[in-house]
C-alpha cells in the first residue's frame, strides 16, 4: 500500500539526529554494490525555473527512488521497495530536504572539525540556514554563533531567532570577515555566483561547510580556501565534477586533481584520512545527493508506518 506523507507529517516524525544518522548509515554503504547514486539532472522550463531530477539505489536499506522539484519548490521523494518495485511512499520533501542538507554538514563537522570547536560562523540567512546551525550544534558544543547576510535586517532577525531557539549566544556581524574571524566552524549557505568566503579570513584549524552553491555557475569559497585545505571533501565526486564549481575551476586551471577530493563515504569508513592536525583547514563541499534523500526517506517512511501516519493512495 502506497502512502502519502505530508510536510506536516515529516515535521512531526523526524529530527535532525534522525537525518544525520540516516546519512551516516547510507555513507557507510557507499562502496557496496547495491548503492548507486545518480547525479542531478536539470532541464529548463518555460517558467524559467529548472526541473531537477535525481535518483539512487540504497541496497542496504532495501529501497530505491527519486526526488523531483522545480527550482526551489514542489519537492517530492518517490520511495520504492527494491525487492518488489512497489511504490512505498510519496513524501513531501521540502522540510526533509532542509534537514538532510543540514545533516550532511553535521556529519562533515563530526568527521572534520576539531573536537573542541565552539564558535560557528554562518554566511547566509535564508531557509536552509537554520538547519545548518541545528546540525553543527548537534555535533559540537557551540557556545557562540555569528551571522552575516548582506541585508542587516535579515542577519539581525536570524541571529535573534537562533539565539531564542538554540539558547546559544548569537549575534549579527557587519561583514563576512568579521563573521568568520576566529571561528572554528564556518558555514556558507548562499546562492552566490562569486565567493563569499575568503581564505585570508580563516583561522588555523577552521572547518568549512560550503553548503549553498550546487551548480557549475555558483561558488561560495575562493580558490585559496580550497588549496589551503589539507582535506577537501564532498558527498559524491562524480556529482562534484558536474556541479562543484570551486573544485572544477581549480582542476581546469591545473591547480588541483580530482584525486585530491575525498568522498564522504571514504572518510567515514577510513579509506581516506581526515584531519591530520589541529591547525589544519578542512573543507566540505556539500552538493546534496539523491542517496541522502532516499536513505532519509526510508527513515521517514518507517516512522510513518510505525505511527500509523500517512494517507493511503
Secondary structure, DSSP 8 states (H G I E B T S, - for coil): --EEE-HHHHHHH--HHHHHHHHHHHHHTTTSTTEEEEEEEEEE-TTSSEEEEEEEEEGGGTEEEEEEEETTEEEEEEEEETTT--EEEEEE-HHHHHHHHHHHHHHHHHHHS-TT--EEEEE--STTHHHHHHHHHHHS---EEEEE-SSHHHHHHHHHHHHHHH-SEEEE-SSHHHHHTT-SEEEE----SS-SB-GGG--TT-EEEE-S--STT---B-HHHHHH-SEEEES-HHHHHHH-HHHHHHHHTTS--GGGSEEHHHHHHTSS----STT--EEEE----HHHHHHHHHHHHHHHHHHT-SEE-
